Amino acid sequence: MLGIPMIEWVGYAASLFIAISLLMTSIIKLRIFNTIGCILFVVYGFVIRAYPVIVTNGAIILINFWNLYRIYLDNKDLE
């Protein structure tokens, strides 16, 4: 499409999700959108063999999951 390789579109989509996540007012939505962007960056990193991209975004995914889990536990205690 437009002479741009498909993997570059994955990279652009990842960047877009990360940028959109920073516009979220809800921390849950922010972490979900950020996680989607990070997953796309991990895929992008694997394809282009950019290991720092894989490691960094993989770590951010784990951090997002951990924080979403903590939010879940805090809300569960309120029930």
C-alpha positions in Angstrom: 0.0 0.0 0.0 1.5 3.3 -1.1 4.8 1.6 -1.6 5.3 1.2 2.2 6.1 -2.3 3.5 3.4 -3.9 5.7 5.8 -4.0 8.7 6.2 -0.3 8.6 2.4 0.0 8.9 2.6 -2.1 12.0 5.2 0.3 13.4 3.0 3.3 12.5 0.0 1.6 14.2 2.1 1.0 17.3 3.2 4.6 17.4 -0.4 5.7 17.0 -1.7 3.5 19.8 1.1 4.8 22.1 0.2 8.4 21.2 -3.5 7.8 21.7 -2.9 6.2 25.1 -1.4 9.4 26.3 -4.6 11.3 25.5 -6.7 9.0 27.8 -8.1 10.4 31.0 -8.8 7.0 32.4 -5.7 5.2 33.6 -7.3 1.8 32.7 -7.9 2.9 29.1 -4.4 4.4 29.0 -2.8 1.1 30.0 -4.9 -0.9 27.6 -4.1 1.3 24.6 -0.5 1.5 25.6 -0.4 -2.3 25.9 -1.8 -2.7 22.4 0.8 -0.3 21.1 3.6 -2.2 22.9 2.4 -5.5 21.6 2.5 -4.1 18.0 6.0 -2.8 18.7 7.1 -6.2 19.9 5.9 -7.7 16.7 7.6 -4.9 14.7 10.8 -5.5 16.7 10.8 -9.2 16.0 10.4 -8.7 12.3 13.1 -6.1 11.9 15.3 -7.8 14.5 15.4 -4.8 16.8 16.0 -6.5 20.1 16.1 -3.3 22.3 12.6 -2.5 21.0 11.4 -6.0 21.9 12.9 -6.0 25.4 11.7 -2.4 26.3 8.2 -2.9 25.0 7.9 -6.4 26.5 8.9 -4.9 29.9 6.3 -2.1 29.5 3.6 -4.8 28.7 4.5 -6.6 32.0 4.3 -3.3 33.9 0.9 -2.4 32.3 -0.4 -5.9 33.2 0.9 -5.6 36.8 -0.8 -2.2 37.2 -4.1 -3.3 35.7 -4.0 -6.3 38.0 -3.4 -4.0 41.0 -6.3 -1.8 39.9 -8.5 -4.9 39.6 -7.6 -6.0 43.1 -8.3 -2.5 44.6 -11.7 -2.4 42.9 -12.5 -5.9 44.0 -11.9 -5.0 47.6 -14.6 -2.2 47.3 -17.3 -4.7 46.3 
